[in-house]
Each structure stands twice: as structure tokens, then as C-alpha cells.
Amino acid sequence: MIKARTLQDLFKRYRLPGDLAYAVIWFAFSVFLLISLPQETSWASGTKFLAQPAFWPYAAVIAMLAFSGLHLVSSLISERLEGRWAEIAHWLKSFEFAAWFLAYVVLVPRIGYLPATLLFTVILALRLGYRSPRMLGAAALFGLVVVVVFKSLLRVNVPGGAAYALLPPGLARCMLTYF
């Protein structure tokens, strides 16, 4: 068991270089939510205070604002950590995969669910560093299984690809229904 000698030792926290940026982002988001609340909620006349439709959203957002404000203040008064921008750059890397998903969403109605899914599973496998034919085949097989499960077995309604219109009528109908 570790014994703290002082209150400062007891409440000392581990910080990462992106701590200040994180605190600013959440505080700004909390302010945005607080400003948005009057348009999103309402106070009903003749209703008890705790039963008001707006009470709990206001309570949650005010608590979020208070705690994110405390986090921001503690980040501002703490010692400066090196590597803040490297940490933020690391966070921004996740947007690449959001862009991949958006490209997939745009491509599905054009070329179809099956071709888009096969294409993106293989491309993302390559992007993640898999180069062997075995791994690329596994990625394509995974894409095929996903399409069969969602479209054929679960009957999830996915828009048909415009490219399916180029197929013979019977095959186009099959592709639209099952793939």
C-alpha cells in the first residue's frame, strides 16, 4: 500500500500532453450545449420542478460545464507538458477512418453493396498493412460474409447500386435482392 505524505501527493494526477486540448474541447462543447438547451427543451407550467422536461437536461449540462470547467482550470494551472501537438495529431488520425466510411457510404449506391464492401475490406486490409494473398483473401471473404448475412439473411434494406442496372435483368434482380 502506498502512503501519501501530503494532500498534494494524494491528489496528484497523471497527465498526458493532450490534456489541455481535451479540456478546452469539452468545455467548449459544454458551453455549446448550454446555449442550445433553450431551443431543445421546455419548462412546462404546473409541473413539479423535478418532473419538468427540461430539468434533467439542464442538470446534466450544468454538471458537465462545471466539471469540464474544473478540468480546464486544473489543466491551465498545471505544469506544461511537452508533446501536446503530437498528441493532438495522434487523435486526428482517427478521422482518416471516418473519411473511409464516408467514401464507402457514397460508393454503395453507385456500384452496389457487394462490390463496395469487397473493395473496402480489401483496401482497408492493405491500409492496415496486410499484404499477403491469404490475408487479402480473408478480408474479401469477410466482406462477402457481411453482405450475405446483412442483405440475404437479415434482409437489411441497403440501396441497390446504379451499376446493377448494367447487368442482365435476371441477374440485376438477384443482385438487388440478395447482394
C-alpha positions in Angstrom: 0.0 0.0 0.0 1.3 3.4 -1.0 1.1 6.1 1.7 0.8 9.7 0.6 2.8 12.2 2.7 0.8 15.3 1.8 -2.6 16.1 0.3 -0.8 17.2 -2.9 0.7 13.7 -3.2 -2.7 12.2 -2.5 -4.4 14.2 -5.3 -1.6 14.2 -7.8 -2.8 13.1 -11.1 -1.2 11.6 -14.2 -1.5 13.9 -17.2 -1.0 13.4 -20.9 0.3 16.1 -23.3 -3.1 16.5 -24.9 -4.8 17.2 -21.5 -5.2 20.9 -22.1 -6.6 20.5 -25.6 -9.0 17.8 -24.3 -10.2 20.2 -21.5 -10.7 23.1 -24.0 -12.7 20.9 -26.4 -15.0 19.5 -23.7 -15.5 22.9 -22.1 -16.4 24.5 -25.4 -18.8 21.6 -26.2 -20.4 22.1 -22.7 -20.9 25.8 -23.4 -22.4 24.9 -26.8 -24.9 22.5 -25.2 -25.8 25.1 -22.5 -26.5 27.7 -25.2 -28.6 25.1 -27.2 -30.7 24.0 -24.3 -33.5 26.7 -24.6 -34.2 25.6 -28.2 -34.1 21.9 -27.3 -36.1 21.7 -24.1 -39.0 23.4 -22.4 -40.4 24.1 -19.0 -44.0 23.0 -18.5 -46.3 25.2 -16.3 -48.0 23.4 -13.5 -45.4 20.6 -13.3 -43.3 19.8 -10.3 -39.7 21.0 -10.6 -38.0 17.6 -10.7 -40.6 16.4 -13.2 -40.0 19.2 -15.7 -39.0 18.1 -19.1 -36.0 20.5 -19.1 -34.8 19.8 -15.5 -32.6 16.8 -16.1 -31.1 18.0 -19.4 -30.2 21.3 -17.6 -28.8 19.4 -14.6 -26.7 17.2 -16.8 -25.3 20.0 -18.9 -24.6 22.3 -16.0 -22.8 19.5 -14.3 -20.8 18.8 -17.5 -20.0 22.5 -17.7 -18.9 22.6 -14.1 -16.7 19.5 -14.3 -15.2 20.4 -17.7 -14.5 23.9 -16.3 -12.7 22.5 -13.3 -10.7 20.2 -15.6 -9.8 23.2 -17.8 -8.7 25.3 -14.8 -6.6 22.4 -13.4 -5.0 21.9 -16.8 -4.2 25.6 -17.1 -2.6 25.9 -13.7 -0.6 22.6 -14.0 2.9 22.5 -15.4 3.1 22.5 -19.2 3.8 19.1 -20.8 5.8 18.7 -24.0 4.3 16.9 -26.9 0.9 18.4 -27.0 0.7 18.8 -30.7 2.0 15.3 -31.3 -0.8 14.0 -29.0 -3.4 16.0 -30.9 -2.0 14.8 -34.3 -2.5 11.2 -32.9 -6.1 12.0 -32.1 -6.7 13.4 -35.6 -5.6 10.1 -37.2 -9.0 8.6 -36.4 -10.6 11.0 -38.8 -9.0 9.0 -41.7 -11.3 6.1 -40.9 -14.3 8.4 -40.8 -13.3 9.5 -44.3 -13.0 5.9 -45.4 -16.5 5.3 -44.1 -17.9 8.3 -45.9 -16.3 7.2 -49.1 -17.9 3.8 -48.6 -21.3 5.4 -48.0 -21.0 7.4 -51.2 -19.9 4.5 -53.3 -22.5 1.9 -52.2 -25.4 3.5 -54.1 -23.2 3.8 -57.2 -21.6 0.4 -57.5 -23.7 -1.7 -55.1 -23.4 -3.1 -51.6 -21.4 -6.3 -52.6 -18.7 -4.6 -54.8 -18.3 -1.7 -52.4 -18.0 -3.9 -49.4 -15.5 -6.3 -51.1 -13.5 -3.3 -52.4 -13.3 -1.5 -49.0 -12.5 -4.6 -46.9 -9.5 -5.3 -49.2 -8.4 -1.7 -49.4 -8.6 -1.3 -45.6 -6.7 -4.5 -45.1 -4.0 -3.1 -47.3 -4.1 0.2 -45.4 -3.6 -1.6 -42.2 -0.5 -3.3 -43.5 -1.8 -6.7 -44.6 -0.1 -7.7 -47.8 -0.2 -11.5 -48.1 -2.7 -13.0 -50.5 -4.0 -15.1 -47.7 -4.9 -12.0 -45.6 -6.4 -10.2 -48.5 -8.5 -13.2 -49.4 -9.6 -13.4 -45.7 -10.6 -9.7 -45.9 -12.6 -10.3 -49.1 -14.2 -13.4 -47.6 -15.2 -11.3 -44.6 -16.7 -8.7 -46.8 -18.7 -11.4 -48.6 -20.0 -12.9 -45.3 -21.0 -9.5 -44.1 -23.0 -8.9 -47.3 -24.7 -12.3 -47.2 -25.6 -12.0 -43.5 -26.9 -8.5 -43.7 -28.6 -8.4 -47.1 -29.7 -12.1 -47.6 -30.2 -13.4 -44.1 -31.2 -10.4 -42.1 -32.9 -8.6 -45.0 -31.4 -5.3 -44.2 -32.6 -2.8 -46.8 -29.5 -1.4 -48.4 -29.8 0.8 -51.5 -29.1 -1.0 -54.8 -26.2 0.1 -56.8 -26.8 2.0 -60.0 -24.2 -0.2 -61.7 -26.6 -3.2 -61.2 -28.7 -1.6 -64.0 -26.0 -2.6 -66.4 -26.5 -6.3 -65.7 -29.0 -8.6 -67.4 -32.5 -8.2 -65.9 -32.5 -11.5 -64.0 -29.0 -11.1 -62.6 -29.8 -7.4 -61.7 -32.9 -8.5 -59.8 -30.9 -11.1 -57.9 -28.1 -8.7 -57.1 -30.6 -6.1 -55.9 -32.4 -8.6 -53.7 -29.6 -10.6 -52.2 -26.3 -8.6 -52.7 
